[in-house]
Amino acid sequence: MIPDRLRIGTRGSDMALAQTHLVRDRLKAAWPELTEPGRIEIVVINTIADRVLDRPLSAIGGKGLFTKELEQALLDGRIDLAVHSMKDVETWLPDGLEIACILPRDDPREAFLSHKAKRLADLPAGSSVGTSSLRRAAQILEMRPDLRIAPLRGNANTRLRKLGEGECDATLLALCGLRRLGMAEIAQEIISTAEMLPSVAQGALGIECRSADSALIDLLTPLRCVTSTQRVQAERALLEALDGSCRTPVAALAEIEHGRLSLSGLLFTPDGLKRWSATGEGAPADAHAIGFAAGQALREAAGDLYASLLQ
Ligand SMILES: NCc1[nH]cc(CCC(=O)O)c1CC(=O)O
């Protein structure tokens, strides 16, 4: 049975709203009854990550900040669905909630933006790259130890404005995020995943619901993408084995080709001076085990240094 009313919770940024509108439109396309006026309501919820813009996320509690208020609204019954960028979703969810659906994944690559150079490799020595992502900072410093990292917080629009105002010489953003904002053409260089492995789950959208809402979960069936789900499962299992949080620079990407899943993962020291890599391969149905084993391998490779990365 289709519920009379569905309330979708979202952050208020342009990117979050674009993602939510995409989910709403897919739901309407799958279930024509939901196109009736008033059947789907969008509820904007302000999160700590949107309010605190002067400090890096890793210093104020990590990526849970993007999702906590939405999860509380789900638990309180104020909303029925929450749309998230899967890269912002914590490794462990609160009891009673689940990611009931992962949509077809977008391009996970990073986009380079700058007024000083067309490519990251061409930035003059000493240029500043604005990012508050520990992963991006470590990867940039590994490739270009002669660059400086400058803190840059805020949603994508805010970061683009700050770049325009000259707060930094360059920045990196998820290409899919730019695309959702209708601004993909401003990407100067699209960095290959071989050069820069993206964040776990970058480009994937997920829908979180109350586990008890089985009728609603059934409604999401036509929106699910099996291969995207398996890829995200493998990458998130890698993070799970690492106790991953925003404080540990980790990158991972799983791909499925000819019925085989292959996973690459990297763990960095925040200064980019050291990195460890692990790979895994197997049947897509074993995504979780493949990811977890790769995460454990990274942890072992880092050895005694691993504890210091968690500080
Ligand atoms: N950390 C914020 C965030 N969370 C998800 C995306 C991009 C969209 C996605 O990965 O689905 C972004 C912006 C960025 O990193 O450039």
The ligand as an SDF file (V2000), in Angstrom:
LIG
                    3D

 16 16  0  0  0  0  0  0  0  0999 V2000
   31.6500   16.6120    2.1880 N   0  0  0  0  0  0  0  0  0  0  0  0
   30.5240   17.2660    1.5740 C   0  0  0  0  0  0  0  0  0  0  0  0
   30.0190   16.4840    0.4120 C   0  0  0  0  0  0  0  0  0  0  0  0
   29.3050   15.3680    0.6170 N   0  0  0  0  0  0  0  0  0  0  0  0
   29.0180   14.8300   -0.6020 C   0  0  0  0  0  0  0  0  0  0  0  0
   29.5650   15.6510   -1.5760 C   0  0  0  0  0  0  0  0  0  0  0  0
   29.5160   15.4220   -3.0130 C   0  0  0  0  0  0  0  0  0  0  0  0
   28.3910   14.5690   -3.4890 C   0  0  0  0  0  0  0  0  0  0  0  0
   28.6400   13.0940   -3.3770 C   0  0  0  0  0  0  0  0  0  0  0  0
   29.7510   12.6040   -3.1370 O   0  0  0  0  0  0  0  0  0  0  0  0
   27.6360   12.3600   -3.5700 O   0  0  0  0  0  0  0  0  0  0  0  0
   30.1900   16.7140   -0.9430 C   0  0  0  0  0  0  0  0  0  0  0  0
   30.8780   17.8470   -1.5820 C   0  0  0  0  0  0  0  0  0  0  0  0
   32.2820   17.5410   -2.0330 C   0  0  0  0  0  0  0  0  0  0  0  0
   32.9780   16.7210   -1.4370 O   0  0  0  0  0  0  0  0  0  0  0  0
   32.7470   18.1690   -2.9890 O   0  0  0  0  0  0  0  0  0  0  0  0
  1  2  1  0
  2  3  1  0
  3  4  1  0
  3 12  2  0
  4  5  1  0
  5  6  2  0
  6  7  1  0
  6 12  1  0
  7  8  1  0
  8  9  1  0
  9 10  2  0
  9 11  1  0
 12 13  1  0
 13 14  1  0
 14 15  2  0
 14 16  1  0
M  END
$$$$
